[in-house]
Every structure is written in C-alpha cells, then in structure tokens.
Amino acid sequence: MYHGDTPLARRFQAGFIAVDLAVIAFFLASPLLSDHPWFLAIDYSVAVLVGFDMIARGFAARDLRRWLLRPDVWVDLVILIALLAPMWIVNLAFLRVLRLWTLFRSPIVWRRLRAYGLDRWEEMIRAVVNLVTFLFVMTGFVYTAFAYRVPGIEGYLDALYFTVATVTTTGFGDITLPGPWGRIASVIAMIVGISLFVRLAQAVFRPRKVTYRCPRCALMRHEPDAVHCKACGQVLQIPNVED
C-alpha cells in the first residue's frame, strides 16, 4: 500500500496525504485550540495515528536498518514524543509542525506529484516547505518561550509577526526578545531564515533543470534539452517534458 502502484494503493496514498495535511493543519492551529477541553483527546488520537503510521512504514520498509537511520524517521519520533508528553519538562508542541517537512520527504508525496507532472517544480516546492516549516517552528518556539513574558508578544499572531520581521531582517524593533537567549534565538532566526529565502530565490529564478541520472557519472541535474552530460560527456536520453 505504501510502495505499490495499483489503483487501491494509489487511493491509499492519496488518503494518506489528505490525512497528513489535516494533521498538519491541526498542529498549526494547536496554539489557538489548546485551552479547549477536547484538545487533549484529539492530541492523543493524532499520536496514535502517527504511531501506527510509523510502525506500518517500518514494516513496509525494504531495509529496516536503513529506514531507521533516515532523518525524517527521527523527526517523526520527536513529533510523537511531543504529542505524548506535551507538558513534560518543556513544552515541545512547537516541534509538531516538523511533520510538514517529513511529509514532503515522503516518496508517497512525490509519487503522486509526479503522476500530475509537478515533479518539475520539486526544487521550488521543497524550498517553500523548508521555509514555511522553519517559520512556524520558530514562531512556536517564540510563543512557547516568550509569550506573555515579553512586552508585545501577547499571542500567537504576535510571535508570528516577530518571526517574519526577524527572518526577513526587517527588524522593526517594536518587539525584541530580552536576555542572552532572546538574542541567540533572534540570531538563529536571521541566519537560517535568510539562508532559506536565498534558497527559495535560487529555486524560483535560476534556469530550470531536470532530474535525470547520468548512467556513467551519476550526475542528477541537467538542462532540459541536454544531449550530453556536462560532467563526463555521456550521451543522455532525457525524456521530453511537456511545459
């Protein structure tokens, strides 16, 4: 079901993506919903869902040891811990949005996107996902660590405003994080954020390339009309891509 290409497997994979997107939407809305009495019930239900998904993907993996070493698996494990123990020692709820990053590292997602011809935008999509994920992780951290303790950060929207202003290096100065840890958080936001913005700009504006493995040197990125590999000169047979 995870790796197949039968009609049933395709429907399962589409459902998997839809459920994951709904879970991510719940994670993004969590700061606004956490005071409701039914929040923990949904939270633990999602934890069970994520846990079963990890177990199923482990059984479906062709090489379990290699699968366990994948970074997205470790990130999913951190998300599961954050779901099961949101109030232990430190509130890790802001890490849940990393599920967006792990979703777009899943072969299931790219198999479906390739079916619709969207793989040509893979580099740009990954850059957007990385930037959005970082923005919301940083926003969650600022909200968790500084909300109601710092003048100007009275809610999640204020934390998002500070994060975007810092990441873009606009720095209006109306909200600042106090103390050494506040300055460290701001520096991290600026350095990582501007790097992700540059990566996104490169993906959008530089000439588009296609992914095709050279049979001789294994170079993956080529111009769409390339006849020879620019690294080793091997004759390429890149399939035509409709614009």
ChimeraX commands (.cxc) that place a marker at each C-alpha (Angstrom):
marker #1 position 0.00,0.00,0.00 radius 0.5
marker #1 position 2.87,2.37,0.74 radius 0.5
marker #1 position 5.01,1.45,-2.25 radius 0.5
marker #1 position 2.57,-0.05,-4.76 radius 0.5
marker #1 position 1.09,1.49,-7.89 radius 0.5
marker #1 position -2.21,-0.36,-8.08 radius 0.5
marker #1 position -5.49,1.64,-8.04 radius 0.5
marker #1 position -6.07,0.61,-4.41 radius 0.5
marker #1 position -2.53,1.65,-3.43 radius 0.5
marker #1 position -2.93,5.00,-5.19 radius 0.5
marker #1 position -6.19,5.66,-3.32 radius 0.5
marker #1 position -4.50,4.72,-0.04 radius 0.5
marker #1 position -1.57,7.06,-0.78 radius 0.5
marker #1 position -3.94,9.93,-1.67 radius 0.5
marker #1 position -5.83,9.33,1.58 radius 0.5
marker #1 position -2.54,9.22,3.48 radius 0.5
marker #1 position -1.57,12.64,2.11 radius 0.5
marker #1 position -5.02,14.11,2.86 radius 0.5
marker #1 position -4.97,12.86,6.46 radius 0.5
marker #1 position -1.42,14.12,6.96 radius 0.5
marker #1 position -2.37,17.58,5.69 radius 0.5
marker #1 position -5.33,17.63,8.11 radius 0.5
marker #1 position -2.98,16.65,10.95 radius 0.5
marker #1 position -0.57,19.44,9.99 radius 0.5
marker #1 position -3.47,21.92,9.95 radius 0.5
marker #1 position -4.34,20.76,13.48 radius 0.5
marker #1 position -0.72,21.28,14.56 radius 0.5
marker #1 position -0.72,24.82,13.16 radius 0.5
marker #1 position -3.97,25.61,14.95 radius 0.5
marker #1 position -2.89,23.98,18.24 radius 0.5
marker #1 position -1.83,27.23,19.98 radius 0.5
marker #1 position -5.34,28.58,19.44 radius 0.5
marker #1 position -7.10,25.35,20.45 radius 0.5
marker #1 position -5.04,24.17,23.42 radius 0.5
marker #1 position -7.42,25.67,26.01 radius 0.5
marker #1 position -10.43,23.69,24.82 radius 0.5
marker #1 position -11.39,20.62,26.90 radius 0.5
marker #1 position -11.42,18.31,23.86 radius 0.5
marker #1 position -7.92,19.30,22.72 radius 0.5
marker #1 position -6.06,16.53,24.56 radius 0.5
marker #1 position -8.43,13.88,23.19 radius 0.5
marker #1 position -7.63,14.95,19.63 radius 0.5
marker #1 position -3.95,15.31,20.53 radius 0.5
marker #1 position -3.65,11.74,21.78 radius 0.5
marker #1 position -5.73,10.43,18.87 radius 0.5
marker #1 position -3.25,12.04,16.48 radius 0.5
marker #1 position -0.42,10.50,18.50 radius 0.5
marker #1 position -1.95,7.04,17.99 radius 0.5
marker #1 position -2.32,7.75,14.27 radius 0.5
marker #1 position 1.30,8.90,13.94 radius 0.5
marker #1 position 2.48,5.90,15.95 radius 0.5
marker #1 position 0.59,3.40,13.76 radius 0.5
marker #1 position 1.89,5.16,10.65 radius 0.5
marker #1 position 5.48,4.82,11.85 radius 0.5
marker #1 position 5.01,1.13,12.66 radius 0.5
marker #1 position 3.39,0.47,9.27 radius 0.5
marker #1 position 6.14,2.30,7.41 radius 0.5
marker #1 position 8.72,0.30,9.36 radius 0.5
marker #1 position 7.10,-2.99,8.30 radius 0.5
marker #1 position 6.82,-1.72,4.71 radius 0.5
marker #1 position 10.48,-0.66,4.54 radius 0.5
marker #1 position 12.64,-2.84,2.33 radius 0.5
marker #1 position 15.65,-2.30,4.61 radius 0.5
marker #1 position 14.55,-1.68,8.21 radius 0.5
marker #1 position 18.00,-0.70,9.44 radius 0.5
marker #1 position 18.46,1.86,6.68 radius 0.5
marker #1 position 14.94,3.17,7.28 radius 0.5
marker #1 position 15.66,3.68,10.98 radius 0.5
marker #1 position 18.69,5.83,10.11 radius 0.5
marker #1 position 16.67,8.25,7.97 radius 0.5
marker #1 position 16.43,11.78,9.47 radius 0.5
marker #1 position 12.71,12.08,8.74 radius 0.5
marker #1 position 12.06,8.96,10.83 radius 0.5
marker #1 position 13.88,10.51,13.80 radius 0.5
marker #1 position 11.94,13.75,13.32 radius 0.5
marker #1 position 8.68,11.78,13.33 radius 0.5
marker #1 position 9.80,10.13,16.57 radius 0.5
marker #1 position 10.37,13.57,18.13 radius 0.5
marker #1 position 6.90,14.62,16.94 radius 0.5
marker #1 position 5.41,11.52,18.53 radius 0.5
marker #1 position 7.12,12.32,21.85 radius 0.5
marker #1 position 5.82,15.90,21.62 radius 0.5
marker #1 position 2.31,14.55,21.14 radius 0.5
marker #1 position 2.52,12.07,24.01 radius 0.5
marker #1 position 4.26,14.35,26.50 radius 0.5
marker #1 position 3.46,17.98,25.65 radius 0.5
marker #1 position 3.89,19.23,29.21 radius 0.5
marker #1 position 6.81,17.13,30.45 radius 0.5
marker #1 position 9.89,19.20,31.34 radius 0.5
marker #1 position 9.39,21.61,28.45 radius 0.5
marker #1 position 6.57,22.18,26.01 radius 0.5
marker #1 position 7.72,20.62,22.73 radius 0.5
marker #1 position 4.44,21.19,20.93 radius 0.5
marker #1 position 6.01,23.67,18.51 radius 0.5
marker #1 position 8.08,20.82,17.04 radius 0.5
marker #1 position 4.95,19.12,15.70 radius 0.5
marker #1 position 4.89,21.28,12.60 radius 0.5
marker #1 position 8.06,19.46,11.50 radius 0.5
marker #1 position 5.56,16.90,10.23 radius 0.5
marker #1 position 5.20,19.20,7.19 radius 0.5
marker #1 position 8.91,18.70,6.45 radius 0.5
marker #1 position 8.76,14.92,6.88 radius 0.5
marker #1 position 5.62,14.71,4.71 radius 0.5
marker #1 position 7.41,16.30,1.76 radius 0.5
marker #1 position 10.34,13.94,2.18 radius 0.5
marker #1 position 8.00,11.00,1.75 radius 0.5
marker #1 position 8.25,9.04,-1.54 radius 0.5
marker #1 position 4.45,8.75,-1.42 radius 0.5
marker #1 position 4.01,12.50,-1.90 radius 0.5
marker #1 position 6.45,12.74,-4.78 radius 0.5
marker #1 position 4.98,9.67,-6.45 radius 0.5
marker #1 position 1.60,11.42,-6.51 radius 0.5
marker #1 position 3.09,14.75,-7.60 radius 0.5
marker #1 position 4.98,13.07,-10.43 radius 0.5
marker #1 position 1.73,11.50,-11.57 radius 0.5
marker #1 position 0.40,15.03,-12.11 radius 0.5
marker #1 position 3.62,16.29,-13.72 radius 0.5
marker #1 position 4.54,18.51,-10.77 radius 0.5
marker #1 position 7.94,16.96,-10.16 radius 0.5
marker #1 position 9.46,19.66,-12.40 radius 0.5
marker #1 position 8.77,22.07,-9.54 radius 0.5
marker #1 position 10.30,19.75,-6.93 radius 0.5
marker #1 position 13.19,22.02,-6.01 radius 0.5
marker #1 position 10.94,25.05,-5.55 radius 0.5
marker #1 position 8.33,23.08,-3.59 radius 0.5
marker #1 position 10.99,21.73,-1.24 radius 0.5
marker #1 position 12.40,25.25,-0.74 radius 0.5
marker #1 position 8.93,26.63,0.09 radius 0.5
marker #1 position 8.23,23.76,2.50 radius 0.5
marker #1 position 11.58,24.23,4.27 radius 0.5
marker #1 position 10.96,27.96,4.69 radius 0.5
marker #1 position 7.36,27.58,5.88 radius 0.5
marker #1 position 8.36,24.81,8.30 radius 0.5
marker #1 position 11.12,26.93,9.81 radius 0.5
marker #1 position 8.83,29.95,10.13 radius 0.5
marker #1 position 6.23,28.01,12.10 radius 0.5
marker #1 position 8.76,26.10,14.22 radius 0.5
marker #1 position 10.44,29.39,15.14 radius 0.5
marker #1 position 7.07,31.03,15.76 radius 0.5
marker #1 position 6.08,28.16,18.04 radius 0.5
marker #1 position 9.33,28.44,19.96 radius 0.5
marker #1 position 8.96,32.21,20.42 radius 0.5
marker #1 position 5.33,31.77,21.51 radius 0.5
marker #1 position 6.21,28.96,23.95 radius 0.5
marker #1 position 9.26,30.64,25.47 radius 0.5
marker #1 position 8.35,34.34,25.44 radius 0.5
marker #1 position 4.58,34.88,25.08 radius 0.5
marker #1 position 3.08,36.95,27.91 radius 0.5
marker #1 position 6.60,37.40,29.34 radius 0.5
marker #1 position 7.79,39.93,26.77 radius 0.5
marker #1 position 6.00,43.21,26.01 radius 0.5
marker #1 position 4.36,42.97,22.60 radius 0.5
marker #1 position 4.07,39.17,22.42 radius 0.5
marker #1 position 0.59,38.60,23.75 radius 0.5
marker #1 position -0.45,35.80,21.41 radius 0.5
marker #1 position 0.50,33.50,18.55 radius 0.5
marker #1 position -0.01,36.19,15.89 radius 0.5
marker #1 position 2.47,38.46,17.69 radius 0.5
marker #1 position 5.01,35.62,17.74 radius 0.5
marker #1 position 4.49,35.06,14.00 radius 0.5
marker #1 position 4.88,38.79,13.33 radius 0.5
marker #1 position 8.16,38.91,15.28 radius 0.5
marker #1 position 9.46,35.80,13.49 radius 0.5
marker #1 position 8.71,37.09,9.99 radius 0.5
marker #1 position 10.17,40.53,10.82 radius 0.5
marker #1 position 13.34,38.88,12.17 radius 0.5
marker #1 position 13.74,36.26,9.43 radius 0.5
marker #1 position 13.41,38.89,6.71 radius 0.5
marker #1 position 15.88,41.10,8.66 radius 0.5
marker #1 position 13.30,43.90,8.55 radius 0.5
marker #1 position 13.65,44.30,12.31 radius 0.5
marker #1 position 11.06,46.96,13.09 radius 0.5
marker #1 position 12.20,46.94,16.72 radius 0.5
marker #1 position 8.71,47.12,18.22 radius 0.5
marker #1 position 9.15,43.58,19.59 radius 0.5
marker #1 position 12.51,42.31,20.85 radius 0.5
marker #1 position 13.45,39.23,22.85 radius 0.5
marker #1 position 15.29,40.09,26.07 radius 0.5
marker #1 position 18.36,38.48,27.55 radius 0.5
marker #1 position 21.10,36.30,26.03 radius 0.5
marker #1 position 18.73,33.52,24.98 radius 0.5
marker #1 position 16.47,36.03,23.25 radius 0.5
marker #1 position 19.42,37.40,21.28 radius 0.5
marker #1 position 20.60,33.88,20.39 radius 0.5
marker #1 position 17.10,32.98,19.14 radius 0.5
marker #1 position 16.99,36.16,17.05 radius 0.5
marker #1 position 20.41,35.47,15.52 radius 0.5
marker #1 position 19.42,31.89,14.64 radius 0.5
marker #1 position 16.18,33.13,13.07 radius 0.5
marker #1 position 18.03,35.68,10.94 radius 0.5
marker #1 position 20.82,33.37,9.76 radius 0.5
marker #1 position 18.66,30.33,8.98 radius 0.5
marker #1 position 15.78,32.41,7.65 radius 0.5
marker #1 position 17.80,34.45,5.18 radius 0.5
marker #1 position 19.55,31.25,4.01 radius 0.5
marker #1 position 16.17,29.64,3.28 radius 0.5
marker #1 position 14.98,32.78,1.49 radius 0.5
marker #1 position 18.08,32.71,-0.72 radius 0.5
marker #1 position 17.49,29.01,-1.43 radius 0.5
marker #1 position 13.91,29.74,-2.44 radius 0.5
marker #1 position 15.01,32.62,-4.69 radius 0.5
marker #1 position 17.54,30.32,-6.39 radius 0.5
marker #1 position 14.86,27.69,-6.99 radius 0.5
marker #1 position 12.47,30.28,-8.47 radius 0.5
marker #1 position 14.78,32.40,-10.63 radius 0.5
marker #1 position 17.67,30.24,-11.79 radius 0.5
marker #1 position 17.27,28.27,-15.04 radius 0.5
marker #1 position 15.15,25.17,-14.63 radius 0.5
marker #1 position 16.85,21.80,-14.76 radius 0.5
marker #1 position 15.50,18.27,-14.91 radius 0.5
marker #1 position 16.36,15.32,-12.71 radius 0.5
marker #1 position 17.89,12.52,-14.75 radius 0.5
marker #1 position 20.64,10.18,-13.58 radius 0.5
marker #1 position 23.65,10.03,-15.90 radius 0.5
marker #1 position 24.42,6.33,-16.44 radius 0.5
marker #1 position 28.18,6.96,-16.31 radius 0.5
marker #1 position 28.91,9.56,-13.59 radius 0.5
marker #1 position 25.50,9.66,-11.83 radius 0.5
marker #1 position 25.10,13.46,-12.17 radius 0.5
marker #1 position 21.43,14.15,-11.49 radius 0.5
marker #1 position 20.76,17.72,-12.68 radius 0.5
marker #1 position 20.78,18.60,-16.39 radius 0.5
marker #1 position 19.35,21.23,-18.71 radius 0.5
marker #1 position 16.02,20.06,-20.17 radius 0.5
marker #1 position 17.47,19.96,-23.72 radius 0.5
marker #1 position 20.87,18.47,-22.79 radius 0.5
marker #1 position 22.22,15.87,-25.23 radius 0.5
marker #1 position 25.47,15.15,-23.38 radius 0.5
marker #1 position 26.29,15.10,-19.68 radius 0.5
marker #1 position 28.26,18.27,-18.89 radius 0.5
marker #1 position 30.37,16.36,-16.33 radius 0.5
marker #1 position 31.52,13.34,-18.33 radius 0.5
marker #1 position 30.20,13.76,-21.90 radius 0.5
marker #1 position 27.96,10.68,-21.79 radius 0.5
marker #1 position 25.14,10.74,-24.33 radius 0.5
marker #1 position 21.85,11.31,-22.48 radius 0.5
marker #1 position 18.35,10.21,-23.36 radius 0.5
marker #1 position 16.28,12.62,-21.27 radius 0.5
marker #1 position 12.55,12.09,-21.88 radius 0.5
marker #1 position 10.69,15.06,-23.31 radius 0.5
marker #1 position 8.92,17.13,-20.66 radius 0.5
marker #1 position 5.75,18.97,-21.67 radius 0.5
marker #1 position 5.68,22.58,-20.42 radius 0.5
marker link #1:1,2 radius 0.2
marker link #1:2,3 radius 0.2
marker link #1:3,4 radius 0.2
marker link #1:4,5 radius 0.2
marker link #1:5,6 radius 0.2
marker link #1:6,7 radius 0.2
marker link #1:7,8 radius 0.2
marker link #1:8,9 radius 0.2
marker link #1:9,10 radius 0.2
marker link #1:10,11 radius 0.2
marker link #1:11,12 radius 0.2
marker link #1:12,13 radius 0.2
marker link #1:13,14 radius 0.2
marker link #1:14,15 radius 0.2
marker link #1:15,16 radius 0.2
marker link #1:16,17 radius 0.2
marker link #1:17,18 radius 0.2
marker link #1:18,19 radius 0.2
marker link #1:19,20 radius 0.2
marker link #1:20,21 radius 0.2
marker link #1:21,22 radius 0.2
marker link #1:22,23 radius 0.2
marker link #1:23,24 radius 0.2
marker link #1:24,25 radius 0.2
marker link #1:25,26 radius 0.2
marker link #1:26,27 radius 0.2
marker link #1:27,28 radius 0.2
marker link #1:28,29 radius 0.2
marker link #1:29,30 radius 0.2
marker link #1:30,31 radius 0.2
marker link #1:31,32 radius 0.2
marker link #1:32,33 radius 0.2
marker link #1:33,34 radius 0.2
marker link #1:34,35 radius 0.2
marker link #1:35,36 radius 0.2
marker link #1:36,37 radius 0.2
marker link #1:37,38 radius 0.2
marker link #1:38,39 radius 0.2
marker link #1:39,40 radius 0.2
marker link #1:40,41 radius 0.2
marker link #1:41,42 radius 0.2
marker link #1:42,43 radius 0.2
marker link #1:43,44 radius 0.2
marker link #1:44,45 radius 0.2
marker link #1:45,46 radius 0.2
marker link #1:46,47 radius 0.2
marker link #1:47,48 radius 0.2
marker link #1:48,49 radius 0.2
marker link #1:49,50 radius 0.2
marker link #1:50,51 radius 0.2
marker link #1:51,52 radius 0.2
marker link #1:52,53 radius 0.2
marker link #1:53,54 radius 0.2
marker link #1:54,55 radius 0.2
marker link #1:55,56 radius 0.2
marker link #1:56,57 radius 0.2
marker link #1:57,58 radius 0.2
marker link #1:58,59 radius 0.2
marker link #1:59,60 radius 0.2
marker link #1:60,61 radius 0.2
marker link #1:61,62 radius 0.2
marker link #1:62,63 radius 0.2
marker link #1:63,64 radius 0.2
marker link #1:64,65 radius 0.2
marker link #1:65,66 radius 0.2
marker link #1:66,67 radius 0.2
marker link #1:67,68 radius 0.2
marker link #1:68,69 radius 0.2
marker link #1:69,70 radius 0.2
marker link #1:70,71 radius 0.2
marker link #1:71,72 radius 0.2
marker link #1:72,73 radius 0.2
marker link #1:73,74 radius 0.2
marker link #1:74,75 radius 0.2
marker link #1:75,76 radius 0.2
marker link #1:76,77 radius 0.2
marker link #1:77,78 radius 0.2
marker link #1:78,79 radius 0.2
marker link #1:79,80 radius 0.2
marker link #1:80,81 radius 0.2
marker link #1:81,82 radius 0.2
marker link #1:82,83 radius 0.2
marker link #1:83,84 radius 0.2
marker link #1:84,85 radius 0.2
marker link #1:85,86 radius 0.2
marker link #1:86,87 radius 0.2
marker link #1:87,88 radius 0.2
marker link #1:88,89 radius 0.2
marker link #1:89,90 radius 0.2
marker link #1:90,91 radius 0.2
marker link #1:91,92 radius 0.2
marker link #1:92,93 radius 0.2
marker link #1:93,94 radius 0.2
marker link #1:94,95 radius 0.2
marker link #1:95,96 radius 0.2
marker link #1:96,97 radius 0.2
marker link #1:97,98 radius 0.2
marker link #1:98,99 radius 0.2
marker link #1:99,100 radius 0.2
marker link #1:100,101 radius 0.2
marker link #1:101,102 radius 0.2
marker link #1:102,103 radius 0.2
marker link #1:103,104 radius 0.2
marker link #1:104,105 radius 0.2
marker link #1:105,106 radius 0.2
marker link #1:106,107 radius 0.2
marker link #1:107,108 radius 0.2
marker link #1:108,109 radius 0.2
marker link #1:109,110 radius 0.2
marker link #1:110,111 radius 0.2
marker link #1:111,112 radius 0.2
marker link #1:112,113 radius 0.2
marker link #1:113,114 radius 0.2
marker link #1:114,115 radius 0.2
marker link #1:115,116 radius 0.2
marker link #1:116,117 radius 0.2
marker link #1:117,118 radius 0.2
marker link #1:118,119 radius 0.2
marker link #1:119,120 radius 0.2
marker link #1:120,121 radius 0.2
marker link #1:121,122 radius 0.2
marker link #1:122,123 radius 0.2
marker link #1:123,124 radius 0.2
marker link #1:124,125 radius 0.2
marker link #1:125,126 radius 0.2
marker link #1:126,127 radius 0.2
marker link #1:127,128 radius 0.2
marker link #1:128,129 radius 0.2
marker link #1:129,130 radius 0.2
marker link #1:130,131 radius 0.2
marker link #1:131,132 radius 0.2
marker link #1:132,133 radius 0.2
marker link #1:133,134 radius 0.2
marker link #1:134,135 radius 0.2
marker link #1:135,136 radius 0.2
marker link #1:136,137 radius 0.2
marker link #1:137,138 radius 0.2
marker link #1:138,139 radius 0.2
marker link #1:139,140 radius 0.2
marker link #1:140,141 radius 0.2
marker link #1:141,142 radius 0.2
marker link #1:142,143 radius 0.2
marker link #1:143,144 radius 0.2
marker link #1:144,145 radius 0.2
marker link #1:145,146 radius 0.2
marker link #1:146,147 radius 0.2
marker link #1:147,148 radius 0.2
marker link #1:148,149 radius 0.2
marker link #1:149,150 radius 0.2
marker link #1:150,151 radius 0.2
marker link #1:151,152 radius 0.2
marker link #1:152,153 radius 0.2
marker link #1:153,154 radius 0.2
marker link #1:154,155 radius 0.2
marker link #1:155,156 radius 0.2
marker link #1:156,157 radius 0.2
marker link #1:157,158 radius 0.2
marker link #1:158,159 radius 0.2
marker link #1:159,160 radius 0.2
marker link #1:160,161 radius 0.2
marker link #1:161,162 radius 0.2
marker link #1:162,163 radius 0.2
marker link #1:163,164 radius 0.2
marker link #1:164,165 radius 0.2
marker link #1:165,166 radius 0.2
marker link #1:166,167 radius 0.2
marker link #1:167,168 radius 0.2
marker link #1:168,169 radius 0.2
marker link #1:169,170 radius 0.2
marker link #1:170,171 radius 0.2
marker link #1:171,172 radius 0.2
marker link #1:172,173 radius 0.2
marker link #1:173,174 radius 0.2
marker link #1:174,175 radius 0.2
marker link #1:175,176 radius 0.2
marker link #1:176,177 radius 0.2
marker link #1:177,178 radius 0.2
marker link #1:178,179 radius 0.2
marker link #1:179,180 radius 0.2
marker link #1:180,181 radius 0.2
marker link #1:181,182 radius 0.2
marker link #1:182,183 radius 0.2
marker link #1:183,184 radius 0.2
marker link #1:184,185 radius 0.2
marker link #1:185,186 radius 0.2
marker link #1:186,187 radius 0.2
marker link #1:187,188 radius 0.2
marker link #1:188,189 radius 0.2
marker link #1:189,190 radius 0.2
marker link #1:190,191 radius 0.2
marker link #1:191,192 radius 0.2
marker link #1:192,193 radius 0.2
marker link #1:193,194 radius 0.2
marker link #1:194,195 radius 0.2
marker link #1:195,196 radius 0.2
marker link #1:196,197 radius 0.2
marker link #1:197,198 radius 0.2
marker link #1:198,199 radius 0.2
marker link #1:199,200 radius 0.2
marker link #1:200,201 radius 0.2
marker link #1:201,202 radius 0.2
marker link #1:202,203 radius 0.2
marker link #1:203,204 radius 0.2
marker link #1:204,205 radius 0.2
marker link #1:205,206 radius 0.2
marker link #1:206,207 radius 0.2
marker link #1:207,208 radius 0.2
marker link #1:208,209 radius 0.2
marker link #1:209,210 radius 0.2
marker link #1:210,211 radius 0.2
marker link #1:211,212 radius 0.2
marker link #1:212,213 radius 0.2
marker link #1:213,214 radius 0.2
marker link #1:214,215 radius 0.2
marker link #1:215,216 radius 0.2
marker link #1:216,217 radius 0.2
marker link #1:217,218 radius 0.2
marker link #1:218,219 radius 0.2
marker link #1:219,220 radius 0.2
marker link #1:220,221 radius 0.2
marker link #1:221,222 radius 0.2
marker link #1:222,223 radius 0.2
marker link #1:223,224 radius 0.2
marker link #1:224,225 radius 0.2
marker link #1:225,226 radius 0.2
marker link #1:226,227 radius 0.2
marker link #1:227,228 radius 0.2
marker link #1:228,229 radius 0.2
marker link #1:229,230 radius 0.2
marker link #1:230,231 radius 0.2
marker link #1:231,232 radius 0.2
marker link #1:232,233 radius 0.2
marker link #1:233,234 radius 0.2
marker link #1:234,235 radius 0.2
marker link #1:235,236 radius 0.2
marker link #1:236,237 radius 0.2
marker link #1:237,238 radius 0.2
marker link #1:238,239 radius 0.2
marker link #1:239,240 radius 0.2
marker link #1:240,241 radius 0.2
marker link #1:241,242 radius 0.2
marker link #1:242,243 radius 0.2
view
